Amino acid sequence: MDRDQFNTFCKSLPQTTHVVQWGDADVWKVGGKVFAIGGWTTKETLGVTFKTSEIGYEVLKDMPGLRPAPYLASRGMKWIQHYDTPGLSDDDLKDHLKSSHRIVAKGLTKKLQRDLDLYQDE
């Protein structure tokens, strides 16, 4: 996944906003809370950081091309950074970005979830 594909995908998720910050990183938010960060590259791999469940974190943290996200994971947060090959396939990365969006959105206040019309059926 390249930077344009990453941004297009994140933009397609419900109620997202985008800012460029932290050294030219594309930062995607839902309800004002970050769910994905991307933008730097090593070799041909786009660096992408996303929030995950506790189980997802345990599964992903030692996979080749993935690691606990610097800064975020060191503070006890369950964030993974996709930084090198082989990493995740584009489809798997998209699934994790969707999941990150959902985790962050479900952590918003119920009022804000209602206002944004997010995950009200669950």
N, C-alpha and C positions, 0 to 999 in steps of 0.2 A: 504494500500500500504506500503510495507516495503522499506528499503533503496535500495536494489538491484533492485526492480521493478521501483522505482522512477528514478534511474540512467539509467536503460535500456530504459525507456520511453523517458526521456529527450534526450538521445543519438540518438533516432530514429527521432527526429525532424530535419529539414533541417539546415545545416551549424552550428551546435552547437559545442562548446568547453567546456571542463570541467577542473576545478581546485579545489583543496582542500585548503581552507583557513578559516579564522575566527573561529578558534577553532575546526578544523576537520569537517567543513561543506562542503558538496558537492555543489559547485557553478557552475551553468550552464549559459553560455553566447551565444549570437548570435551577430556577428559583434563586439565582444569585450564588449558588454553591457549585464549586468545581467538580466536574465528573471526568474530564479528560484533558490531557496536556500533550501537545505534540509539536515537533518542529526541528529538532536537531537531528543530525544523521551521523552514523558511523558506517563507513563503507557505503553500501546501497540500502541500508535499513533506516527507515524513519523511526526516530525515538518517540514512543507513545507511552504515556503513563495513565493508568486508570485505577479506580477503586474496585475492590473485589470483596467477596464474602470471606469469612474466616476459612472456610473449607477451600475455596478457590485459591486463596493466598497460599495455603499449605501445599496445594498441588502445583501451583505455578512457580513458586519462588526459586526452585532449583532446576527448572527446565532450561536447557541450552538456549541462550538468546534472551532470557528473562531474568529478572532479579527484583528483590524488594526495592521499591523506589527510593533512591537517595533522598534524604531529608524527611520525607513523609513517613516511610516505614520505620525510620530510626526513632520516631516519636510515638510508635505503637499503632500507627494507622495501617490499615490493610490496603496498601497501594502497591501495584506491580508496574515495573517499567519493562517494556518490550524495546530492546536496544540493539540487538544483533541477530544474525542468522544462526540457526534456523528459525528460532522464535516461533511465532504463531502464523498460521495461514491467514490470508486476508479475511476469509469467512469466519475463522475462529476469533480473530481480533475484533471483527464487527460484533460478534456475539458478546464478547467481553465488554465492549463499549456500550452496547445496549443494556447489559446487566449493570454496569457502573451507573448509567443514567437512571435506571430504575432504583438502585440502592440509594443514590443521593436524593432522588425525588421522594422516595418513601420516608426519608429522614426529615423532610420539610414539615412544617406545622400542617395540621389537618386543614386549617383555614387556607393556607397558601396552596396546598394541593387542590382544594376545591376551586379557588380563584383561577388556578392555571389549568383546571380540568385534567388533572393527572391521576391516573390509577385509581379512579373512584369506584371501579367495578370490583376491585379486589378486597 
